[in-house]
Amino acid sequence: MLCPSCQTPLVTMTRYDVEIDFCPRCRGVWLDRGELDKIIAHSVKHHEAEERENVQKVLASQPLQKGERRHIYPPRDVRQRFRLEQYFDF
């Protein structure tokens, strides 16, 4: 298939069971229907597991007192919304 922007043949890569078509010339990325949903679902699942681990580490180092409630936020340098760079690092 040709790139819609520059008419160069697209290269297909598979990442986490998602086929991503990209143009080596203009660096455009093209996804088929449903592939963006798969990427977002995988990213959210991975992100939630990592957040759980971070919370458990904080609670292990600073246990809650009886009746205490606490909001635990990861440090700014660790926070990320999604890890989409895992998909598009070509």
Steps between C-alpha positions, in 0.01 A plus 500: 500500500622853428522788745202733447728802554813432294418184299792300649436131578398455864690271737298279734616421854324294765510621858299328774274328243428830321610554140630852452564636151751781479672696229881499519514820293254740667476302830120490477323229703187330370271273703216278386158507663511382861878510533505827695250347744734201549797729562308707756366189678848347526650830617235555769536142625879535522469843665254379766723206597798732538298746711390218732864402551594861581219530756601173664860622531386823668267317738775254592735785590231715670218280632158652562396560858161371617226711340746700288425573134764608255523592134822373351632666188814387321784754477481737201795337324328159515150614392394418146156481351565230248811325378438534131871532425518122534298474180655778294875475568602410145 
